[in-house]
Amino acid sequence: QVTFNKPGGLVMPILVELTYEDGTVEMQKFPAQIWRLNDKEVNRTFATKKQIVKITIDPKLETADVDVTNNVWPRAEVKSKFD
């Protein structure tokens, strides 16, 4: 189960890229209406027969996202100016 948060005021669709253990990739799109019942967060369960190894939110940067550093699971390492 994945929890999606909407910290900003814009209502946007959720674009999800699932990467499976066998290397295949699947795109899933949840329309903007997903935010009707809860304006702050929604939960989605991805029931698949394949093992998911990576989830990327909006991989092509098509939405107005205020923080793209939290769009990948498992969390990608972010370079800091101290590295």
C-alpha distance (Angstrom), angle and dihedral (degrees) to the residues before:
residue distance angle dihedral
Q1 . . .
V2 3.79 . .
T3 3.80 126.0 .
F4 3.80 116.6 -148.2
N5 3.81 118.6 -159.9
K6 3.80 127.2 -158.9
P7 3.81 107.9 -157.7
G8 3.82 95.3 167.6
G9 3.77 129.9 64.9
L10 3.80 98.4 -114.2
V11 3.78 118.5 101.4
M12 3.81 108.1 -138.4
P13 3.80 135.0 165.3
I14 3.80 117.7 -103.0
L15 3.81 113.1 -118.9
V16 3.80 113.0 -164.0
E17 3.80 129.2 -173.3
L18 3.80 114.7 -162.7
T19 3.81 117.9 -161.6
Y20 3.78 115.9 -162.1
E21 3.79 131.6 -151.4
D22 3.82 91.0 -107.0
G23 3.83 90.5 57.8
T24 3.79 97.4 -105.6
V25 3.79 119.5 134.0
E26 3.80 129.1 -148.8
M27 3.81 128.6 -170.3
Q28 3.79 120.9 -147.2
K29 3.79 124.2 -174.7
F30 3.78 125.4 -161.0
P31 3.83 111.7 -165.0
A32 3.80 121.8 -124.2
Q33 3.82 89.1 -102.2
I34 3.82 87.3 76.9
W35 3.82 87.1 85.7
R36 3.85 95.1 59.0
L37 3.81 96.7 94.9
N38 3.79 97.4 40.1
D39 3.80 120.2 19.6
K40 3.83 94.6 -166.1
E41 3.83 108.1 43.5
V42 3.79 142.6 -0.2
N43 3.80 132.4 -168.5
R44 3.78 126.5 -140.6
T45 3.78 130.1 -176.4
F46 3.79 118.4 -150.4
A47 3.80 107.7 -149.7
T48 3.80 107.4 -167.4
K49 3.78 136.8 153.4
K50 3.81 90.2 -136.7
Q51 3.79 126.7 71.9
I52 3.81 112.8 -104.7
V53 3.81 111.9 -137.5
K54 3.81 99.8 171.5
I55 3.79 137.6 21.3
T56 3.80 119.7 -165.7
I57 3.79 123.0 -172.9
D58 3.81 115.5 -146.8
P59 3.83 95.5 -10.9
K60 3.84 93.0 -177.0
L61 3.83 93.8 47.1
E62 3.81 93.1 -120.0
T63 3.81 97.4 147.2
A64 3.80 134.4 64.3
D65 3.81 97.8 -99.7
V66 3.80 117.3 173.2
D67 3.83 94.0 -161.3
V68 3.81 119.2 29.8
T69 3.82 92.7 171.2
N70 3.82 90.6 84.2
N71 3.82 97.9 49.6
V72 3.81 99.2 98.9
W73 3.79 133.2 70.2
P74 2.92 124.3 -132.7
R75 3.78 85.8 42.4
A76 3.78 111.8 -102.6
E77 3.79 118.0 -129.3
V78 3.79 110.4 -104.5
K79 3.79 117.9 -147.0
S80 3.78 114.2 -126.6
K81 3.77 128.4 -158.7
F82 3.81 87.5 -109.5
D83 3.84 94.6 62.5
